[in-house]
Amino acid sequence: MAGFDNSHITRLTDLINDAVKDVIMEYAAIGQAVPSLDTLEPGPFPAPEAVPVQLRKAIQIIEAACAQLSCTVALPGSVLLNHEEPACLQVATEAQIADLLLDKPEGLSTSELSARSGLEEAKLTRVMRLLATRHCFKEVKPGVFANNRLSIQLLSTDAMSSIIGYFTDEGLRASSYLNDTLTTPSGTDDDIPFKRSSGHRLYDYYRTDRGHKQGKRFTRAMIGWGDVTGKGFLPQAYPWAAQPAETTLCDVGGGNGWVSIGLMRAHPHIKVILQDQPQVVETAKQLWAREHPSAIEQGKVEFVPFDFLKDAAVEGCDFYYLRSILHNWPDSECELILKNVRKSMKPSSKLILGRPYLHNSLKLVLKTFILLSFGLDEYVLLEAVQAQGYSVDAANTSLSFAPEPLLGNYGAGRIRAYNMNLLMMNIFGAQERTFSELVSLCDKCGFIFSKLYEAGEMDLLEFSPI
C-alpha cells in the first residue's frame, strides 16, 4: 500500500523467487526436475563438491531468505519456542526407525514401530509427529509414518545417522551444561561443558564402559562428515594445474592422507609429503599402498612422522596445507603449530588453510586412546551483520557477502558453521574463527593473507610468509 514501506519483506520474496528459478534451471540443465520431499532417491549430486556453484548459492539464499522471512512475519513465540527436535532426532536415530520403514512406502503404524523398536507407542507417536511436522518422515495416515527424502538419511548404514547421533547425544548433553559452565566456572572441568556433564574429556570418556559405544559411533561420524561437507573440494578450488611440475605440498597433520590422494589423482604433477604422528603415518602407508601404490613406487609421496606442537615441518616445500587443524586448539597452541610451519618455509612458500576429510586414523584414536591431530571442516565465520555493516578493505573484499536484506553471513543459509562453533566450544573448549581472527592469528606467526578461494561452505585461505 502507498505510504507503507514493505520492501524489507518484498525484497526477501524476490530473492526467494529468483533463487528458485536458478534451482529449476540448474536441474533442467541436467535433464531432471527438482526432487520432492517424498522421493527416496539420492539425487543427481552425490557430494557437495559435485553441486554446481550457482545451485549452491541459490540454495543458500533460499535457506537464508525463507528463515528471515519467517522470523520477520511470525510471532516471536513461534520462532523462539522450538527446542525438542534434536531430542526427537536422537530417539528416532537410536531406535533405527528409518531402517524399520525401509521399503515400506505405505508406512507403518506407530503400534508396529513400537513393537519392533521396544519404545512406548503413545510417546513414540508424539516423537514421530513432531519430526514429520518438521518434514523428517511423512505421516501418510493418522499414526502411520513412512520415510521421505530427509529421514532416509537416518538409515543405520548411512554415516548421517552417526553424525546426528553424535550431535544429539554428546553434543546435546554438553550444550545442556553450557550455561552452568559460563555462570559458575570451575577449574576442575577446564570450563568445558562436556567435561562437566560427563566428568571426562571426550576421548577419555570414550575409554569408559559407558562411552565405548559412542566412541565407535564417533569414528563413523567423523569419517562420514567429510562426505557430508564435501571432501573433494581441494583439487577443484585452488589453481593446482598452474603450478609447475614437481611442486611439493606438505600435508601437515594430514592423517592417512586421503585428501592428498585425491589431489594427486587430479593433479599428478604434485608431490606430497605427509606429516603426522608416527602411528598415524604407519596407517597412511597402508592406505596409500592400497589406494595409490604408483605414488609410492614413483617417489611421489613421502611419509614423515612429527608432532606439530613440538617439531618443525619438513623444510622447503612449496605449499603447507593445514586442514582445520586450528579449530581444535586455543590460540596459544595454534601459534605453536603455525610457527613450527613458518620456520620451515622458503620465501616463495604458501600456507593453505582448508577443509579436511575426516580420516581412518580416528579408528586408531579409539583403539589406542592416543589423542591425534585431526580436524573437522574449517569454517570461516562472518559476523551476523548485514553487508553494509562491514567496512570495505583489502582483507574482507575477498569474502562473499549475501545480498541485502539478508544478513551478510547468509544467516540460516550457513547456520551449520555457527552450530559447529558452539559444538567445538562445548565439546573441546576450542572454536571456529572469523576471517579476521584467522588473519590476525596468522599475522602473529609471520604470515600475511594473500587470497581466499571458495570451496563450498568452507573456504581455502592462502597465506604467504612475511
C-alpha positions as CSV (number, residue, x, y, z in Angstrom):
1,M,0.0,0.0,0.0
2,A,1.1,3.6,-0.7
3,G,2.8,5.2,2.2
4,F,3.9,2.0,3.8
5,D,7.4,0.6,3.3
6,N,7.2,-3.2,3.0
7,S,10.4,-3.6,1.0
8,H,12.0,-5.5,3.8
9,I,9.8,-8.5,3.1
10,T,9.2,-8.0,-0.7
11,R,12.9,-8.0,-1.3
12,L,13.1,-11.3,0.6
13,T,10.4,-12.8,-1.6
14,D,12.2,-11.5,-4.7
15,L,15.4,-13.2,-3.6
16,I,13.5,-16.5,-3.0
17,N,11.7,-16.3,-6.4
18,D,14.9,-15.6,-8.3
19,A,16.8,-18.4,-6.4
20,V,14.0,-20.9,-7.1
21,K,14.3,-20.1,-10.8
22,D,18.1,-20.7,-10.5
23,V,17.5,-24.1,-8.8
24,I,15.0,-25.1,-11.5
25,M,17.4,-24.0,-14.3
26,E,20.3,-25.9,-12.8
27,Y,18.3,-29.1,-12.6
28,A,16.9,-28.6,-16.0
29,A,20.4,-28.3,-17.4
30,I,21.0,-32.0,-16.4
31,G,17.5,-33.1,-17.6
32,Q,15.9,-33.5,-14.2
33,A,13.2,-32.0,-12.1
34,V,14.0,-30.8,-8.6
35,P,13.5,-33.8,-6.2
36,S,10.4,-33.6,-4.0
37,L,10.4,-34.3,-0.3
38,D,8.7,-37.7,-0.9
39,T,11.5,-39.1,-3.1
40,L,13.9,-41.6,-1.5
41,E,16.4,-41.4,-4.4
42,P,19.8,-39.9,-3.5
43,G,19.6,-37.3,-6.3
44,P,22.0,-36.3,-9.1
45,F,24.7,-34.7,-6.9
46,P,26.5,-37.4,-4.9
47,A,28.7,-35.0,-2.9
48,P,28.7,-31.3,-2.1
49,E,31.7,-30.7,-4.4
50,A,29.5,-32.0,-7.3
51,V,26.9,-29.3,-6.8
52,P,27.2,-26.5,-9.4
53,V,28.3,-23.2,-7.9
54,Q,25.2,-21.3,-9.0
55,L,23.0,-24.0,-7.4
56,R,24.9,-23.9,-4.1
57,K,24.4,-20.1,-4.0
58,A,20.8,-20.4,-4.8
59,I,20.2,-22.9,-2.0
60,Q,21.9,-20.7,0.5
61,I,19.8,-17.8,-0.5
62,I,16.6,-19.8,-0.2
63,E,17.5,-21.1,3.2
64,A,18.5,-17.7,4.5
65,A,15.6,-15.7,3.0
66,C,12.9,-18.2,4.0
67,A,14.2,-18.3,7.5
68,Q,14.5,-14.5,7.7
69,L,11.0,-14.0,6.2
70,S,9.5,-16.4,8.7
71,C,11.2,-14.7,11.6
72,T,10.0,-11.3,10.3
73,V,6.3,-12.1,10.0
74,A,5.8,-14.8,12.7
75,L,5.1,-14.1,16.3
76,P,8.3,-14.3,18.4
77,G,7.0,-17.2,20.4
78,S,6.5,-19.2,17.2
79,V,10.2,-18.7,16.4
80,L,11.8,-19.0,19.8
81,L,10.0,-21.9,21.4
82,N,11.2,-24.8,19.2
83,H,13.7,-26.8,21.1
84,E,12.7,-30.5,21.2
85,E,13.6,-31.5,17.7
86,P,17.2,-32.7,18.5
87,A,16.0,-34.9,21.3
88,C,13.4,-36.5,18.9
89,L,16.0,-37.0,16.2
90,Q,18.1,-38.8,18.8
91,V,15.2,-41.1,19.7
92,A,14.5,-41.9,16.0
93,T,18.1,-42.5,15.2
94,E,18.9,-44.7,18.2
95,A,15.8,-46.8,17.6
96,Q,16.6,-47.1,13.8
97,I,13.1,-46.0,12.8
98,A,14.3,-45.3,9.2
99,D,15.6,-48.9,8.9
100,L,12.2,-50.2,10.1
101,L,10.5,-48.1,7.4
102,L,12.8,-49.1,4.6
103,D,11.0,-50.5,1.5
104,K,7.6,-49.6,3.1
105,P,6.2,-46.8,1.0
106,E,2.8,-47.2,2.6
107,G,4.4,-46.7,6.1
108,L,4.0,-48.5,9.4
109,S,1.7,-47.6,12.3
110,T,3.3,-46.5,15.5
111,S,1.9,-49.6,17.2
112,E,4.0,-51.7,14.8
113,L,7.0,-49.4,15.1
114,S,6.6,-49.6,18.9
115,A,6.6,-53.4,18.8
116,R,9.7,-53.5,16.7
117,S,11.7,-50.8,18.5
118,G,10.6,-51.5,22.1
119,L,9.5,-47.9,22.6
120,E,6.2,-47.0,24.2
121,E,3.6,-46.4,21.4
122,A,2.0,-43.2,22.6
123,K,5.3,-41.5,23.3
124,L,6.8,-42.7,20.0
125,T,3.8,-41.3,18.2
126,R,4.5,-37.8,19.7
127,V,8.1,-38.0,18.7
128,M,7.3,-39.1,15.1
129,R,4.6,-36.5,14.7
130,L,7.0,-33.7,15.7
131,L,9.6,-34.9,13.3
132,A,7.0,-35.3,10.5
133,T,5.9,-31.7,11.2
134,R,9.5,-30.7,10.6
135,H,9.4,-32.7,7.3
136,C,11.6,-35.5,8.6
137,F,9.5,-38.6,8.0
138,K,6.0,-38.4,6.5
139,E,2.7,-39.1,8.2
140,V,0.8,-40.8,5.4
141,K,-2.3,-41.5,7.5
142,P,-3.0,-40.7,11.2
143,G,-0.5,-42.6,13.2
144,V,1.2,-44.2,10.2
145,F,4.6,-43.0,9.1
146,A,6.9,-43.5,6.2
147,N,10.4,-42.4,5.1
148,N,11.0,-39.3,3.0
149,R,14.0,-37.5,1.4
150,L,15.2,-36.4,4.9
151,S,14.5,-39.4,7.0
152,I,16.1,-41.9,4.6
153,Q,19.4,-40.3,5.6
154,L,18.9,-41.7,9.1
155,L,19.4,-45.3,8.0
156,S,22.0,-47.0,10.2
157,T,24.0,-47.8,7.1
158,D,24.3,-44.0,6.3
159,A,27.0,-42.0,8.0
160,M,24.5,-39.3,8.6
161,S,22.8,-41.3,11.3
162,S,26.1,-41.5,13.2
163,I,26.7,-37.8,12.8
164,I,23.2,-37.0,14.1
165,G,23.8,-39.4,16.9
166,Y,27.0,-37.6,17.9
167,F,25.4,-34.2,17.7
168,T,22.3,-35.1,19.6
169,D,24.0,-37.2,22.2
170,E,27.4,-35.9,23.2
171,G,26.8,-32.6,21.7
172,L,23.3,-32.0,23.2
173,R,24.5,-33.3,26.6
174,A,27.4,-30.8,26.6
175,S,25.1,-28.0,25.4
176,S,22.8,-28.5,28.4
177,Y,25.7,-27.6,30.7
178,L,26.8,-24.5,28.7
179,N,25.0,-22.1,31.0
180,D,26.3,-23.7,34.2
181,T,29.9,-23.6,32.8
182,L,29.6,-20.0,31.9
183,T,27.9,-18.8,35.0
184,T,29.8,-20.9,37.6
185,P,33.3,-21.6,36.1
186,S,35.3,-24.3,37.8
187,G,38.9,-25.2,37.3
188,T,38.1,-28.9,37.8
189,D,36.4,-29.2,34.4
190,D,38.6,-26.8,32.4
191,D,35.4,-24.8,31.7
192,I,34.4,-27.4,29.1
193,P,30.7,-28.2,29.2
194,F,31.2,-31.8,28.0
195,K,33.7,-32.5,30.8
196,R,31.3,-31.0,33.3
197,S,28.5,-33.2,32.0
198,S,30.4,-36.5,31.9
199,G,33.4,-36.0,34.2
200,H,35.8,-36.7,31.3
201,R,37.3,-35.1,28.3
202,L,35.8,-36.6,25.1
203,Y,38.4,-39.2,24.3
204,D,38.8,-40.2,27.9
205,Y,35.0,-40.6,28.0
206,Y,35.2,-43.0,25.0
207,R,37.5,-45.2,27.0
208,T,34.9,-45.8,29.7
209,D,32.4,-48.6,29.7
210,R,29.6,-46.0,29.4
211,G,31.2,-44.2,26.4
212,H,32.7,-47.1,24.4
213,K,29.6,-47.5,22.2
214,Q,29.5,-43.7,21.5
215,G,33.2,-43.9,20.7
216,K,32.6,-46.4,17.9
217,R,29.8,-44.1,16.6
218,F,32.1,-41.1,16.7
219,T,34.6,-42.8,14.3
220,R,31.8,-43.5,11.8
221,A,30.5,-39.9,12.2
222,M,33.9,-38.3,11.6
223,I,34.6,-40.4,8.6
224,G,31.2,-39.5,7.2
225,W,31.4,-35.8,7.9
226,G,33.9,-35.5,5.0
227,D,31.2,-36.8,2.7
228,V,28.5,-34.5,4.1
229,T,30.6,-31.4,3.8
230,G,32.5,-32.3,0.6
231,K,35.9,-33.8,0.9
232,G,36.8,-33.3,-2.8
233,F,37.0,-29.5,-2.9
234,L,40.8,-29.2,-2.5
235,P,41.7,-30.4,-6.1
236,Q,39.0,-28.1,-7.5
237,A,39.2,-24.9,-5.5
238,Y,42.9,-24.0,-5.9
239,P,44.7,-23.4,-9.2
240,W,46.9,-26.5,-8.9
241,A,47.1,-27.0,-12.7
242,A,49.0,-23.8,-13.0
243,Q,51.7,-25.0,-10.6
244,P,55.0,-26.3,-12.2
245,A,56.0,-29.9,-12.3
246,E,57.4,-31.4,-9.0
247,T,55.5,-28.8,-6.9
248,T,55.7,-30.1,-3.3
249,L,52.8,-30.0,-0.8
250,C,53.4,-30.7,2.8
251,D,50.2,-32.1,4.3
252,V,50.6,-31.0,7.9
253,G,48.7,-33.3,10.3
254,G,47.3,-35.0,7.3
255,G,46.1,-38.2,8.9
256,N,46.1,-41.1,6.4
257,G,46.3,-38.6,3.5
258,W,43.0,-39.4,1.8
259,V,42.6,-35.8,0.7
260,S,46.2,-35.8,-0.7
261,I,45.4,-38.9,-2.7
262,G,42.5,-37.1,-4.3
263,L,44.7,-34.1,-5.0
264,M,47.4,-36.2,-6.6
265,R,45.0,-38.2,-8.7
266,A,43.6,-34.9,-10.1
267,H,47.0,-33.3,-10.4
268,P,49.7,-35.9,-10.8
269,H,52.5,-33.3,-11.1
270,I,52.1,-32.5,-7.4
271,K,54.4,-34.3,-4.9
272,V,53.1,-34.9,-1.3
273,I,54.9,-35.1,2.0
274,L,52.5,-36.4,4.6
275,Q,53.3,-35.5,8.2
276,D,51.5,-36.7,11.3
277,Q,52.3,-38.6,14.4
278,P,54.2,-41.9,13.9
279,Q,51.4,-44.3,14.5
280,V,49.2,-42.3,12.0
281,V,51.9,-42.3,9.4
282,E,52.0,-46.1,9.6
283,T,48.3,-46.3,8.8
284,A,48.8,-43.8,6.0
285,K,51.4,-46.1,4.3
286,Q,48.9,-48.9,4.3
287,L,46.2,-46.8,2.7
288,W,48.5,-45.4,0.0
289,A,49.8,-48.8,-0.8
290,R,46.3,-50.0,-1.3
291,E,44.7,-46.9,-3.0
292,H,47.6,-45.2,-4.8
293,P,50.6,-47.6,-5.0
294,S,52.1,-45.9,-8.1
295,A,52.7,-42.7,-6.0
296,I,54.9,-44.8,-3.6
297,E,56.6,-46.6,-6.5
298,Q,57.4,-43.3,-8.3
299,G,58.5,-41.5,-5.2
300,K,55.7,-39.0,-5.4
301,V,54.8,-39.3,-1.7
302,E,56.9,-39.3,1.4
303,F,55.8,-40.2,4.9
304,V,57.5,-38.1,7.7
305,P,56.4,-38.5,11.3
306,F,56.3,-35.5,13.6
307,D,54.3,-33.7,16.3
308,F,53.2,-30.3,15.1
309,L,53.2,-28.9,18.7
310,K,56.8,-29.7,19.1
311,D,58.5,-30.3,15.8
312,A,59.1,-28.1,12.7
313,A,57.5,-29.2,9.4
314,V,59.6,-30.5,6.6
315,E,61.7,-27.7,5.2
316,G,61.5,-26.1,1.8
317,C,58.1,-27.2,0.5
318,D,56.1,-25.0,-2.0
319,F,52.8,-25.4,-0.1
320,Y,52.0,-26.2,3.5
321,Y,48.4,-27.4,3.9
322,L,46.5,-27.5,7.2
323,R,43.1,-29.0,7.1
324,S,41.1,-27.5,10.0
325,I,43.9,-28.2,12.5
326,L,43.5,-24.8,14.1
327,H,39.9,-25.1,15.2
328,N,40.8,-27.9,17.6
329,W,43.1,-25.7,19.6
330,P,43.1,-22.4,21.6
331,D,45.2,-19.5,20.3
332,S,48.4,-20.4,22.2
333,E,48.6,-23.9,20.7
334,C,47.6,-22.6,17.3
335,E,50.6,-20.2,17.4
336,L,52.9,-23.1,18.2
337,I,51.6,-25.0,15.2
338,L,51.8,-22.1,12.8
339,K,55.3,-21.1,14.0
340,N,56.5,-24.7,13.5
341,V,55.3,-24.4,9.9
342,R,56.6,-20.8,9.4
343,K,60.2,-21.7,10.4
344,S,60.4,-24.3,7.6
345,M,59.1,-22.2,4.8
346,K,61.1,-20.6,2.0
347,P,60.1,-17.1,0.8
348,S,58.0,-18.4,-2.0
349,S,56.1,-20.9,0.0
350,K,52.4,-20.7,0.6
351,L,50.3,-21.7,3.6
352,I,46.9,-23.1,2.7
353,L,44.2,-23.4,5.4
354,G,41.3,-25.5,4.2
355,R,38.9,-28.3,4.6
356,P,39.7,-31.9,5.6
357,Y,38.5,-35.4,5.1
358,L,37.9,-37.0,8.5
359,H,40.2,-39.9,8.2
360,N,40.5,-43.5,9.3
361,S,43.3,-42.6,11.7
362,L,40.4,-41.8,14.0
363,K,40.0,-45.6,14.4
364,L,43.5,-45.6,15.8
365,V,42.5,-42.9,18.3
366,L,39.7,-45.0,19.6
367,K,41.8,-48.2,19.7
368,T,44.9,-46.8,21.3
369,F,43.3,-43.8,23.0
370,I,46.1,-41.5,21.8
371,L,44.9,-38.0,21.0
372,L,45.9,-37.4,17.4
373,S,45.8,-34.2,15.4
374,F,42.7,-34.2,13.3
375,G,40.2,-31.7,12.2
376,L,36.6,-31.1,11.4
377,D,36.0,-28.9,8.4
378,E,37.4,-25.4,8.8
379,Y,34.7,-22.8,8.7
380,V,35.4,-19.1,8.1
381,L,32.8,-17.3,10.2
382,L,31.4,-13.9,9.5
383,E,29.7,-11.6,11.9
384,A,25.9,-11.5,11.8
385,V,25.6,-8.0,10.4
386,Q,24.2,-7.0,7.0
387,A,26.6,-6.4,4.2
388,Q,26.6,-2.7,4.6
389,G,27.7,-3.1,8.2
390,Y,31.2,-4.3,7.1
391,S,34.0,-1.9,6.4
392,V,35.4,-2.5,2.9
393,D,39.1,-3.0,3.0
394,A,41.7,-5.2,1.2
395,A,41.1,-8.1,3.6
396,N,37.4,-8.6,3.6
397,T,36.8,-7.7,-0.1
398,S,37.9,-11.4,-0.6
399,L,34.8,-12.5,1.3
400,S,31.4,-13.3,-0.3
401,F,28.6,-11.5,1.4
402,A,24.9,-12.3,1.0
403,P,22.7,-9.9,-1.0
404,E,20.6,-7.4,1.1
405,P,18.5,-7.6,3.0
406,L,19.9,-10.9,4.2
407,L,22.5,-11.0,6.9
408,G,25.9,-10.6,5.4
409,N,26.9,-14.1,6.6
410,Y,23.8,-15.7,4.9
411,G,22.1,-16.3,8.2
412,A,20.3,-19.6,8.2
413,G,22.0,-20.5,4.9
414,R,25.2,-21.1,6.8
415,I,23.9,-21.8,10.2
416,R,25.8,-25.1,10.4
417,A,29.1,-23.2,10.8
418,Y,27.8,-21.4,13.8
419,N,26.4,-24.6,15.3
420,M,29.8,-26.1,14.8
421,N,31.5,-23.2,16.5
422,L,29.4,-23.9,19.6
423,L,29.9,-27.6,19.4
424,M,33.7,-27.1,19.3
425,M,33.4,-24.9,22.4
426,N,31.1,-27.2,24.3
427,I,33.0,-30.5,23.5
428,F,36.6,-29.5,23.2
429,G,36.9,-26.0,24.6
430,A,38.0,-24.9,21.1
431,Q,36.5,-22.8,18.4
432,E,35.9,-21.9,14.8
433,R,37.2,-18.5,13.9
434,T,36.1,-15.5,12.0
435,F,38.0,-14.4,8.9
436,S,39.6,-11.5,10.9
437,E,40.5,-13.8,13.8
438,L,42.3,-16.2,11.4
439,V,44.1,-13.4,9.6
440,S,45.2,-11.9,13.0
441,L,46.3,-15.3,14.3
442,C,48.4,-16.0,11.2
443,D,49.8,-12.5,11.3
444,K,51.2,-13.1,14.8
445,C,53.1,-16.1,13.4
446,G,54.7,-14.4,10.4
447,F,52.1,-14.8,7.7
448,I,50.2,-12.3,5.6
449,F,46.8,-13.1,4.0
450,S,47.0,-13.5,0.2
451,K,43.7,-14.8,-1.2
452,L,40.5,-16.6,-0.4
453,Y,39.3,-19.4,-2.7
454,E,35.6,-20.5,-2.4
455,A,35.2,-24.2,-1.5
456,G,31.6,-24.8,-0.7
457,E,30.7,-23.9,2.8
458,M,34.3,-23.8,3.8
459,D,37.0,-21.8,2.1
460,L,40.6,-22.2,1.3
461,L,42.7,-19.4,2.7
462,E,46.1,-18.7,1.2
463,F,48.9,-17.0,3.3
464,S,52.4,-16.0,2.4
465,P,55.4,-15.7,4.8
466,I,56.2,-12.2,5.8
